[in-house]
Amino acid sequence: MLLNLFGVGWLGIFLSFQVSADPGIQQPTVAKSESRRVQVVSFTQTLKGRPGSPDEQVSEQFVVLAKDRSFVDDRSRGLVQILRLDRDPNVLWEISADGKYYRELTDLSEIQENRRVQEKQFVSRLKGLPESERLEMLEAAHIRLNDDGESIREIEVVRTDASRNRDGEKLRHVQVLENGRLIADLWMADLDIPFSLAPLQEASGAFGPEVLKAVSELEGFPLEGTIYVVTATLTHPFEFSITEWKEAQVPSEFFDLPKECSLIESRAFLSCPECGREVERENSAARARNREGQWIYFETRECFSAWKKKRSRKP
């Protein structure tokens, strides 16, 4: 399953939560008679390669997955993310560590939609070039076209002969390529999961439908690897490692917003932190998270690069 694992990013706790008898799962305070139990799997995940962070910075997340919802405690950013696919529309809540404030996102397909628009514009700009030059640039961008000139995704799954053992688990090496570009470099373990993870994979927005289909058909669960999330402007490599895997049951309220948690409305226009110009959130050249875990938006790619260099020099 490649959620965030790789995309929703995602064991600190809401202050309103209590530690349960299970040291790996923390639950809201609810009477047993009032609560429906939900089957989950939980694990600790380390990530390296988050956009806007120094390349070698490692962050840690505690993740709880159910068949139609997920909980990610992002310890390095002091944020909790809850994804709910049982609501209409699907919703992602991003909650402050103290449980007092949250942001809400219902458009979970933004990454792939922006990528498709960018690719279409790129292909259109190449129409006036000589054929050999046009084909060379398409190949360099890993874009392939069908007979009608529309962008297509050709997926290849490579199961190598490499294997290794980690903590008693035998790991198999699998690679997923899209149009010749490495998308997922995975070490898979033969772990049984009590429910399908396909809905969470789809909701993550990290991959297009063709890659999702290939990933969902892989046997087992990835415990280590690198995921390459292709956006409209960049390819972001995320290295991950999963430990402390376990199955449990939690109250359904575990995936609810904390009581008295207030919604923070998102403004359409913000100031670029590098040049100070006004930036429209939906049309920014790039975005990243600052050290407080807040999204910041950039007017140009140059602004983003300059900001990233300054951040990498700070202790």
C-alpha atoms as one frame of an Amber mdcrd trajectory, in Angstrom:
protein
   0.000   0.000   0.000   1.513   3.302  -1.047  -0.442   5.973   0.736   1.788
   8.024   2.858   3.537   5.567   3.066   3.848   7.972   0.139   1.367  10.533
  -0.354  -0.985  11.424   2.476   1.535  12.385   4.888   1.709  11.010   6.527
   3.115   8.423  18.096   2.310  11.780  19.381  -1.319  12.260  20.146  -4.147
  14.723  20.211  -4.145  16.089  23.739  -7.670  14.779  24.092  -6.502  11.204
  23.435  -5.363   8.731  26.059  -2.816   5.947  25.775  -4.555   2.597  25.469
  -3.445  -0.726  26.855  -1.872  -1.418  23.469   1.362   0.653  23.502   1.263
   1.093  19.741  -2.299   2.443  19.455  -3.763   5.486  21.169  -7.493   5.961
  21.340 -10.054   8.628  22.182 -11.773   8.421  25.530 -15.103   6.716  24.834
 -17.194   4.216  26.711 -16.900   0.713  25.252 -20.668   0.363  24.987 -20.862
   3.484  22.809 -18.082   2.661  20.403 -17.956   0.549  17.247 -14.619  -1.201
  16.815 -12.605  -0.868  13.595  -9.999  -3.353  12.373  -6.683  -1.600  11.699
  -3.016  -2.141  11.012  -0.465   0.230  12.523   3.237   0.860  12.056   5.989
   3.411  12.508   7.410   4.885   9.317  10.553   6.912   8.718  10.743   9.160
   5.649  13.589  10.957   3.924  13.222  13.327   0.973  10.234  15.463   1.949
   9.976  18.509  -0.395  11.336  21.639   1.259  13.393  19.697   3.808  17.162
  19.096   3.732  17.887  16.008   1.653  19.273  14.014   4.585  16.601  14.996
   7.127  14.694  11.972   8.417  11.160  12.362   9.746   9.046   9.864  11.649
   5.356   9.090  11.397   3.008   6.798  13.258   0.408   5.408  10.844  -2.916
   3.646  11.459  -4.803   2.253   8.451  -8.340   0.930   8.158 -10.163  -0.075
   4.977 -11.670   3.380   4.390  -9.704   5.749   6.626  -6.202   6.496   7.882
  -4.489   8.318  10.742  -0.975   9.749  10.394   0.807  11.371  13.324   3.628
  13.316  11.661   5.909  13.826  14.628   8.529  15.921  12.871   5.960  18.552
  11.842   3.703  18.394  14.887   0.655  17.580  12.775  -1.938  14.836  12.582
  -3.610  13.911   9.286  -6.853  11.951   9.127  -8.164  10.704   5.791 -11.849
   9.722   5.675 -13.154   7.893   2.606 -16.468   7.079   4.286 -17.566  10.711
   3.875 -19.023  12.374   0.779 -16.881  13.886  -0.547 -13.724  12.188   0.718
 -11.920  14.470   3.133  -8.436  14.955   4.539  -8.132  16.759   7.885  -4.813
  18.272   8.912  -4.873  18.875  12.661  -2.544  20.845  14.921  -0.668  18.872
  17.565  -2.753  20.417  20.379  -5.985  19.340  18.666  -7.393  22.893  18.606
  -7.282  23.715  14.887  -7.599  21.896  11.586  -7.590  22.475   7.855  -9.802
  20.551   5.450  -9.031  19.310   1.949 -11.602  17.618  -0.265  -9.814  17.764
  -3.649  -7.443  14.827  -3.225  -6.569  14.469  -6.908  -4.738  17.788  -7.329
  -1.264  16.297  -7.903  -2.256  14.135 -10.850  -4.648  16.715 -12.330  -1.910
  19.358 -12.333   0.501  16.886 -13.866  -1.891  16.033 -16.721  -2.441  19.733
 -17.484   1.311  20.388 -17.453   2.025  17.460 -19.775  -0.681  18.553 -22.217
   0.786  22.060 -22.344   4.300  20.658 -22.818   3.216  18.459 -25.744   1.405
  21.391 -27.344   4.540  23.586 -27.189   6.543  20.962 -29.095   4.295  20.861
 -32.157   6.335  23.347 -34.173   9.682  21.590 -33.635  11.409  19.218 -36.081
  10.213  15.652 -35.535  13.566  14.318 -34.299  13.917  17.126 -31.751  10.299
  16.727 -30.630  10.727  12.978 -30.052  13.983  13.550 -28.168  12.321  16.026
 -25.796   9.318  13.756 -25.243  11.624  10.866 -24.384  13.634  13.022 -21.965
  10.372  13.998 -20.224   9.186  10.340 -20.136   6.060  11.261 -22.095   4.652
   8.766 -24.589   1.854   9.456 -27.051  -0.695   7.222 -28.753  -1.611   7.443
 -32.453  -3.978  10.337 -31.671  -1.210  12.354 -30.018  -2.604  11.862 -26.498
  -0.374  11.166 -23.509  -0.359   7.534 -22.343   1.222   5.649 -19.418   2.995
   2.360 -20.120   3.736   0.430 -16.920   6.409  -2.203 -16.371   6.759  -4.289
 -13.197  10.203  -5.826 -12.663  10.578  -8.596 -10.094  14.316  -8.972  -9.620
  16.121 -12.000  -8.195  17.400  -9.928  -5.264  16.176 -10.746  -1.757  17.266
 -10.150   1.810  16.127 -10.711   5.384  15.134  -8.059   7.889  14.081  -8.938
  11.430  13.008 -12.405  10.360  11.057 -11.187   7.313  12.206 -12.170   3.850
  12.039  -9.155   1.553  11.616  -9.395  -2.241  12.830  -6.669  -4.604  10.227
  -5.183  -6.989  10.452  -2.143  -9.270   7.603  -0.285 -10.998   8.409   1.861
 -14.047   6.147   4.323 -15.862   7.170   5.172 -19.434  10.661   3.922 -18.619
  10.988   6.082 -15.485  11.445   4.385 -12.112   8.386   5.150  -9.961   8.713
   2.663  -7.106  11.746   0.719  -5.897  10.349  -1.595  -3.228  11.340  -4.335
  -0.799   8.182  -6.395  -0.268   7.334  -8.647   2.685   4.726 -11.406   2.744
   2.390  -9.751   5.246  -1.316 -10.533   5.369  -3.571  -7.476   5.538  -7.145
  -7.974   6.841  -8.708  -5.603   4.274  -8.077  -4.158   0.824  -5.872  -1.065
   0.683  -6.889  -0.158  -2.874  -9.249   2.719  -1.844  -6.511   4.362   0.254
  -3.983   3.927  -2.543  -6.309   5.675  -4.983  -7.117   8.502  -2.589  -3.462
   9.364  -1.961  -3.179  11.192  -5.299   0.482  10.194  -5.532   0.047   8.113
  -8.691  -2.082   7.961 -11.795  -4.561   5.105 -12.363  -2.132   3.030 -14.422
   0.527   2.941 -11.684  -2.139   2.388  -9.033  -3.384  -0.698 -10.861   0.119
  -2.158 -11.005   0.827  -1.349  -7.353  -2.478  -2.812  -6.149  -1.635  -6.112
  -7.862   1.704  -6.512  -6.086   1.832  -9.363  -3.595   2.687  -8.459  -0.011
   3.456  -5.120   1.626   6.467  -2.801   1.095   8.583  -2.440   4.244  11.369
  -0.412   2.630  12.015   1.419  -0.584  11.953   4.639  -2.532   8.872   6.178
  -4.132   9.215   8.759  -6.904   6.150  11.021  -6.894   5.910  12.821 -10.243
   4.197  16.204  -9.999   3.620  18.920 -12.581   7.032  20.461 -11.927   9.291
  17.980 -10.129   9.896  14.338  -9.284  10.156  13.889  -5.508  11.999  10.775
  -4.239  10.772   9.568  -0.848  12.827   6.948   0.988  10.825   5.052   3.587
  11.231   2.272   6.128   8.464   0.632   8.153   8.822  -1.003  11.581   6.606
  -2.029  14.525   3.906  -3.526  12.294   0.847  -4.850  14.160  -2.865  -5.527
  13.824  -5.393  -4.190  16.316  -8.902  -2.842  16.791  -9.672   0.749  17.739
 -12.915   2.655  18.396 -14.329   4.277  15.259 -14.004   7.629  17.084 -10.230
   7.260  16.780 -10.605   8.753  13.277 -12.841  11.671  14.335 -11.831  15.288
  14.809 -11.006  16.220  18.419 -13.814  17.948  20.304 -13.852  21.763  19.992
 -11.380  21.632  17.095 -11.858  24.774  14.954 -11.633  24.928  11.161  -9.036
  27.284   9.673 -10.253  28.657   6.366  -7.641  28.632   3.584  -7.066  31.928
   1.799  -6.932  31.848  -2.007  -4.002  34.319  -2.169  -0.821  34.288  -0.049
   2.554  36.050  -0.112   5.590  34.294  -1.566   8.081  33.945   1.344  11.024
  34.674  -0.972   9.997  37.589  -3.212   6.952  38.844  -1.282   4.652  38.916
  -4.311   1.044  37.797  -4.023   0.610  34.165  -5.064  -2.624  32.426  -5.952
  -2.623  29.179  -4.001  -3.992  27.070  -6.869  -1.555  28.468  -9.467   1.675
  28.719  -7.489   4.912  27.522  -9.106   5.753  25.320  -6.112   4.806  24.721
  -2.515   6.511  23.305   0.567   6.092  23.119   4.321   7.970  25.385   6.687
   9.447  24.186   9.967   6.117  24.771  11.696   4.402  22.397   9.273   2.464
  25.101   7.418   2.130  25.138   3.626   3.908  28.034   1.919   3.549  28.925
  -1.777   6.094  30.321  -4.245   5.725  32.751  -7.149   8.443  31.093  -9.283
  10.647  27.995  -9.308  13.602  30.304  -8.679  11.956  31.502  -5.462  11.472
  27.915  -4.324  15.110  27.006  -5.119  16.442  30.044  -3.258  14.264  29.285
  -0.221  15.336  25.633  -0.199  19.044  26.556  -0.301  18.620  28.935   2.650
  16.700  26.306   4.628  19.346  23.620   4.028  22.001  25.908   5.533  20.043
  26.449   8.747  20.793  24.097  11.675
